[in-house]
Structure formats: C-alpha cells, structure tokens
Amino acid sequence: MTRYIIQRLVYMIITMFLIATLTFFLMKLLPGSPLASADKLSEEQQAVVLEKYGLNDPIPVQYYNYMVNLAQGDLGISFQFDNREVTTIIMDRIGPSMQLGIQAMVIGTILGMLLGLVSALYHNSPLDYTSTFLAVLGQSIPSFVFAGLLQFYIGVKLGWFPVALWEGWEYTVLPTVSLAIFPIAIAARFMRTEMLEVMGSDYIVTARAKGVNKFGVIIKHGLRNALIPLITVLGPLAIGLMTGTLVIENIFAVPGIGEQFVKAINVNDYPIIMGTTLLLAFMFIFIILVIDLLYGVIDPRIRLAEGE
Amino acid sequence: MKKTNWLLLVLALVLSMFLAACSGGSDDTSNSTDDADTEETDSGDSSSEEEAATGDSEQVLNLLDTAEIPTMDASLATDAVAFQWLGSTTDGLYRLGEGAETEPGIATDHEVSEDALTWTFNLREDAVWSNGDPVTAHDFVYAWQRAVDPDTGSEYGPYMMNGVIKNAEAVNAGDVPVEELGVTAEDDYTLVVELEKPVPYFESLTTFGTFLPLNQSFVEEQGDQYALEADTLLSNGPFVITEWNHGEGWTLEKNEDYWDAENVKLEQINVRVVKETATGVNLYDTGEVDRVNLSAEFVDQYSTSDEYRIIEEPTLFYVKMNQENEILSNVNARKAIQMVIDRQGITNTILNNGSIPSGGHMPKNFVQHPESGEDFRELNGDLVQTDVEKAKELWATAKEELGIEEAELGYLGGDSEVAQNMDAFIKDQLEQLEGLTVNVESVPFQVRLDRDTAMDYDLQNSGWGPDYIDPNTFMNMYVTDGANNKTGFSSEEYDSLIQKAGDELALEPAERFDAFLEAEKILIEEEAVLAPLYQRARAQLLKPYVKGVVVNPMGPDYNYKHAYIEGK
C-alpha cells in the first residue's frame, strides 16, 4: 500500500511538471500584452515596463527562470495586482471557493443519495416519480437560474438570507444551495439506478432470506456497492465545485477563485494563470488518488496491491 | 416502519427547498434591510464638530465597485478603481472639485513664470501623513521621480509625465539619473516644477493619481509590501483605508488628522466588490448599498424612478478607418461611412443608458472656450449628420473614383454582448451602401489593441477617455505617426495646428482653443478620419439621502470629500 502511494506521488510530480510546461507555452500564445495601458504607451515605454517583469527575455529563458522559481515554491508576483504575491492572492481566494464547494458537495451528496434511495426503495411509486422528476429538473436547469431565483425570492422578497456578499455564515447559504442542486440531481439518479440493480442481486436476496431486516441490508450491503460508481462521478464534480464557479461567485459576490482565474486570462496576468492552473491540477490529481484509495475501502474486491 | 417516516421527513425537507426557490413572490416584506443596518459599524456621532446640516443620519456611505483595487501604489495605478480610492485617501497639489474646477489640496497656490515653464507651488504647513509625518515638497519630488524611474516599471508615470515634466523621457529611458527630473524642493514647503514645454492644463494634471505625493521613508521601509494591505499604506487625504479584504471589499474612515477634516462630514465609506449588475440592483433594493450602476436591460424598469439619474461621461466611441486600405484611402468612401450610420439608433436602441450620439471628436460639456465660455461641441456643432441618401451618393462617387463595383471590409469589434449587438447593427447600417460587404470580427480587448498597433484592421470600433481636461487629450492622438493614430492619417495642416497649440499658442488660450476647433473640422469634416458614434453615459440609481458627491470627468470618478448623508 505504501509503495503504491509513493509510486502515485512520483507520477503526480511528473504530471505536474508536464502541466506546468504545457501551460507555460500555451499561455505565451495568448494574444495581447500583460500591460494594463498598452494602448497609451509607445513601444519603448512598454519595453521599460516589460523589462522589470523579465518579459523581454527569450521565452526559453523565461521558462527556465519560471521553473527554477517554481521548484523553490515561488509562484512570482501578479501583474494586475502590482507586487502582490501569487501565492497570497490564491490563498486569499481559494478559501471561500472551497468552503462553498465542500458545503455544496456534502449537502448535495447526502440529500441526493437519500432522494435516490427513496426512489429505489419505493420503485415506481408516486414518490419515485416525484424524486426522479426533481432530479431531472436539477440536472437540466443551469445553476445560475436557481441562483437568480433564490437571490430574488429568498433574499430580496422574503429576506430570510442575505442577497449577496461574503461576511459570515449566513451569507454562504444561498450560494451553497445553488451549487448543491447539481450534485443532488446527479447523486439521486446514480443512487437510484445502482440501488435498483444491487437490490435485485442474489446476495441481497440471500441476506433477506436469512432474515436480516430490510434496512440492515440496505445500509450494509446495498449502499456500499452502489457507492462505487457514485464516487467515480462525484470526485471530479467535487473538484469542479471546490475550485470555484465563475457564475455563482459573480451572482453572490463571493470573493472566490473562479472569477479571479477568468479575469487573469483576460488580462494576460501570466503568474496568476500559471499559479491557479497548477493549483487546480494538483487538487485534481490529488482527489483522483484519494478516490482510488477509497475504492479499496468501499469494495474489498478492488483493494489495491494488498497481499502481494 | 418508523424509519420510513424518517425518510419521508427528509424528502419533505428536500422538496421544501425546491419549492422555496419557486415561491414567495407575493410576500413583499423588506425586512432584510434590518440585516443591512446591523452590519454597519456604529460610527455615527463620535465627532462633536458634526455640522447641523447632517442632522441625525448616520454618516455612512455604502458603495459597490465592480472590481478589486488592483493597487494602492500611486506610481503603479492605471485604472479607475485605483485612481478612485487613491483620490479619496490622498491629496495631491490640488484636488478636482465641483464643475471640474481645481480646489486646494496640499498646495495653497502657485506662481507660473513668464515663459510658463516653471511652476512654483506653495504648500500648506499643516498637512500630515497618517503616521504623523508632515507632508512636504520632498514627498512630491520622491513620488514623481519614482513614477518615471525605469526600475519602478510604472505605466502611467511615463504616459503622464513624458514630454510634460522636464527630462522625464530621458529619465524613463535610463539615460540620465532620476535626480535630473524637473522637480525640486526649494524648501520643505516650496515645490518647483520645470516643464518641457508650456502645458496650459498642468494645474488640472496635478490632481491626477500619478502626481500624488509619497512619504519616502515609509515607502522604502515597507519595500515590496508597500500599499499591499491597509496597514502598509499611508494617507494624507479626507479618508483612510482601515480595512481591506481583498476581492471582498474595503472600508474607509474619516481621517481625523486631515488638514481640512472639519469639512469632511462622512464618517465611513464601505465598499463591496459586486460584478453582476443584477446582484447590485438587488442589494440596492434591499437598502444594503446606496448607489448602483445600471446596464441597459435595467434602464426601462427603473428610468421612471426618482432615484434614477444619468451621468454624462467625456468618453467617446467611434469607428476608426484604416487609410492603408485601398477603399478607405478614398475620402468620399470614408464620408459615406460616417453619414450612413444611424447614431441615434445606437444610443436609443442598443445602449439605452443615456449615452448620446456624438458629432465630432470632442465630448459635450468637456472643455469651454476660455473667453466666451461656450462649449467646444456647441461651437463646432455636429460635424457629421446622418444622411443615408447623401451617403449613397458619396459612396457611388467613391466607387467610381476607385473603379470598383463591390467592396469588402473587415470590422473589428469587442466581444461583450453589447458590443456584438452594436457591431451587428452598424454592419447593417453600412451595408446600405450598395456593393459593400462588412465582415465583423468580435475579439477580446487585448487582441483589438494588438491589431490596432499593427494596423491590422479595416474598420474598428474604438473608444477614448480623457486623461486631463484639455482638448489636446483628444486632438493630439491624430498627429502624423502619433502612437494612438494608427489610421495612416497624416495632414500637415492638422499637425501644424496641434503643434502650434502645444507651443507658440500655449500662452494664448483663446487662439489655442480656436486652433483645436479648426483641427477638429479637418479631422472629422474634411478628412473624415473617424466616424463618430456616441458619447458614453452611465445610468445609475442613487439613494436620495446621499448628498454632495462630486462627479469628476477624469481621474477619480467621484469626490467624496464633501459628501454627507441627510434624511436617511
């Protein structure tokens, strides 16, 4: 097991290196200048500013310098926020995004699973139809529509929760709910399908025949088996949510990283683009590793490298 | 079976969540404003010299900005947000006040030498930085040197100072040391500025962010950290930044040590970053913010409200025509393009935010004749009239002169939704000209700038806002080989008018103004270098209890020094 993890970590470093290299060169293909007022300066004046950021060097030299700094954990300073360190900016911004993402995932998964479970257990009943209908609705309507509706009706009309901004726990409620709709829908649909399949299999029938009560079987055998495909889907979804969603962050004025990333690309803020890409890539790879390990915990049949 | 009930309960909860999202329209209570009030920290009546005019209202202004402050370092600032909050926290030599007139800042007055090349500013002795240091002439010398120092990497330093302050260009190019810059402290409270050439608008220029003073020992002590956080910056103006949560917002409080503190009524300004207009409007409706800018889709809904207002901006938009293109090298073709576009249609239908059609290359209500006080735009009138029939005639002549039947032109436009709508509209208008095909390309701003610099376009939807209050900021763009010309336009007559205005007429305000009037006629009427489109305005909602906010045509958008809350 330890060996497996070490092996995976080595792969992670190689992947990160490749991603950094690829992003660096792709980013240099972005049209336009990183200067804020390139339209107002003569070429000589622009050159003076670019010199300060080392952008007059040949691209291979810039690449070498970047990678050397990166290896030392230095992501450089931002262009659009003069002199501010990329690490600081990302750390400032990732917090709210992750908090919303995690809250939405936890709520979304739990509610979604319950919804799916109910559907499966009361298969073809009105309850099943209702929850399936809700799941389809949740999956097909974009989250910003929900966000807009929640903001207007719950925030403005009812005044139950703050309309927007980010100043405390109550401010996370509406964005979390908006973000949770999609995981709810996904989890519910997967849960329903998987449970239906699992509950019909021989070992469940056997367990029931042996007199184990219905809920014991569901929790101990059914749920556990139904979780595997769910985790496969939810892992990447979790990353998507935790790394910030531009639209929800804009609607609720959340100071998250999603909006920051998009803006950096628009204004050619190279260090921020690099830093954010690397962070997202790292989180992605890391979660995939966690998921692979989780499979083993959930399903003994695929416990990795055990007993070698 | 008990567990089934439990599951049902959960399901009911889930359902109620969905239902809550879709109902509640009838309940129109606005109790959420209570939440808003408790957020404001109580700062009300702490100062006893509060003027009677302010009544009992809490002197707190709640605002939105659409972006985070990129920097609070005056040498590095380039955008509206940075200049806004630098202007609120720092006094320069002068401050821009009501009617774009300068009002005293750190300078009390100044003398200009006979040749208009040497300006001597007398500074007040009672101004202090928020760390207690006095504000002296040395702070200006240091700040201006820093702005053009190539090691600083400032963009606006060279842009604002080159060709204005003596030796700025050479210092920025690294040819001479920064000490050679034409700004010196004769003593602690006398600042002497030497100019490269007479600059009639220099007084208004000193209100601009790049010219704000810096406390050398503090800046150097903070080093790389300077102005990155609320506690690594200094203020000498009406307000100090007391809290700065990056990406989220910031808080300004009245600076009790400000030299003119007795005239500052506002105790606190809270600013929150909100990018989405709809969100801003919702926050405005719940009373959490006192002002919000509206985009076109909200104008119809709110334009009858008492709180609706339109603020004219001196920013112009126009179609640039590249004269290196064979078709556009023909003046009749360019005139046809000018005349065929329905500018009223653009402002009424596409923009719908109070923007007005522009009839030249100088905004309305921006500069006035120094003697008669008449507006530049009034004096020159609309140099372009929309006249489709005339345009078609001119186009026919142009085709004859060029010996062509059909023409194809590229059109470079922005990639926002409004820009794309507008460009589609303009394409339709242009294609009224027989045989003309227009291919619209929608590109991001940075790409458009690149292609403008390379002159890689035929037609281009472009805009310009002033950097100082003088006709020169619009007119000197189109001198031969000017950095922002990029149309291939070159006219000796035009060049000599602009040259004269900057040189021998610099001390003759009336003649100088006439030269600019003449130049605009050449640019728009005779040579048809540009096809004017519109002058931008912003539509906004403002709570009636917010008073005394001055709207500036350049630099900081608003001056809050004299603002107060009354009758909230």
Interface residues (C-beta under 8 A of the other chain):
Chain A: L30 P31 G32 S33 L35 A36 S37 A38 D39 K40 L41 S42 E44 Q45 V48 V49 E51 K52 Y53 Q80 F81 D82 N83 R84 I89 D92 R93 L111 L114 L115 L117 V118 L121 L127 T130 S131 L134 L137 F146 G148 L149 L150 Q151 F152 Y153 I154 G155 V156 K157 L158 G159 P162 V163 A164 L165 W166 E167 V177 I184 F215 N250 I251 F252 A253 P255 G256 E259 Q260 N266 V267 N268
Chain B: K3 L7 V10 L11 V14 L15 M17 F18 A20 A21 C22 S23 G24 G25 D27 D28 T29 S30 N31 S32 T33 D35 E39 E68 P70 T71 D73 L76 T78 D79 P150 D151 T152 G153 S154 E155 Y156 P158 Y159 N162 N172 A173 G174 D224 Q225 Y226 A227 L228 N245 H246 G247 E248 G249 R272 V273 V274 K275 E276 A278 T279 N282 L283 D285 T286 E288 P444 F445 Q446 V447 L449 D450 D452 T453 D467 A483 N484
